[in-house]
Amino acid sequence: MEIGCAGVIDRGDEVRADWDLVGTVLGFDACHFPNHYNILISVPEPLTGPQLGLAPEVEVRFGQRVQVPHPPGNHPTPRG
């Protein structure tokens, strides 16, 4: 993929292709630097690009994982 708009990608960010969740960012690999930079994606089951419906011009987005708040009165108890 080619990134057309600069930003910050962080571990744990969601990766979506055509709005479908692909996985989350696991980390980064610079083994081919400075030609390109690999973004490692954690997925429940390895799939190929065609299995994911990936093709040229498919929009890929990175975004913060949505945090689901704890219901009122059900917060984790701090350890101390």
C-alpha positions as CSV (number, residue, x, y, z in Angstrom):
1,M,0.0,0.0,0.0
2,E,1.0,3.6,-0.4
3,I,0.3,6.1,2.3
4,G,-1.1,9.4,1.0
5,C,-1.7,11.2,4.2
6,A,0.9,11.4,7.0
7,G,0.1,10.4,10.5
8,V,1.1,8.2,13.4
9,I,0.6,4.5,13.5
10,D,0.9,2.9,16.9
11,R,0.9,-0.6,18.3
12,G,-2.7,-1.8,19.0
13,D,-4.2,0.5,16.2
14,E,-6.9,-1.2,14.2
15,V,-6.3,-1.9,10.5
16,R,-9.3,-1.8,8.2
17,A,-9.6,-2.5,4.5
18,D,-12.7,-1.0,2.9
19,W,-14.0,-0.5,6.5
20,D,-13.7,-4.3,7.3
21,L,-11.5,-5.0,10.3
22,V,-8.3,-6.9,9.2
23,G,-6.4,-6.9,12.5
24,T,-4.4,-4.7,14.9
25,V,-0.8,-3.3,14.5
26,L,1.6,-5.7,16.3
27,G,4.8,-3.8,15.5
28,F,7.2,-2.6,12.9
29,D,10.1,-4.1,10.9
30,A,12.8,-2.0,9.2
31,C,14.6,-4.9,7.5
32,H,14.2,-3.3,4.1
33,F,14.8,0.3,5.2
34,P,15.3,2.9,3.6
35,N,13.3,1.4,0.6
36,H,10.2,0.6,2.7
37,Y,9.0,-0.1,6.2
38,N,7.0,-3.1,7.2
39,I,3.9,-2.8,9.5
40,L,3.2,-6.2,11.2
41,I,-0.4,-6.9,11.8
42,S,-1.8,-9.3,14.4
43,V,-4.8,-11.4,13.1
44,P,-6.8,-14.3,14.6
45,E,-6.1,-16.4,11.5
46,P,-3.6,-15.8,8.7
47,L,-5.3,-15.0,5.4
48,T,-4.1,-14.0,1.9
49,G,-4.9,-10.7,0.2
50,P,-7.5,-12.3,-2.1
51,Q,-9.2,-14.0,0.9
52,L,-9.5,-10.5,2.5
53,G,-10.8,-9.0,-0.7
54,L,-7.6,-6.9,-1.1
55,A,-7.0,-5.4,-4.6
56,P,-5.4,-2.3,-6.1
57,E,-7.1,0.9,-4.9
58,V,-8.8,-0.7,-1.9
59,E,-8.7,1.8,0.9
60,V,-6.6,0.8,4.0
61,R,-7.1,2.8,7.2
62,F,-5.3,2.8,10.5
63,G,-7.1,4.1,13.6
64,Q,-7.1,3.9,17.4
65,R,-8.9,0.9,18.8
66,V,-12.2,1.9,20.2
67,Q,-12.1,1.5,24.0
68,V,-15.3,0.2,25.6
69,P,-15.9,2.0,28.9
70,H,-16.7,-0.1,32.0
71,P,-20.3,0.2,33.1
72,P,-20.8,2.5,36.2
73,G,-19.9,0.8,39.4
74,N,-18.0,-2.0,37.6
75,H,-14.5,-0.6,37.5
76,P,-11.6,-2.8,38.1
77,T,-10.3,-2.7,41.7
78,P,-6.9,-1.2,41.9
79,R,-4.2,-3.4,43.6
80,G,-2.1,-1.8,46.2
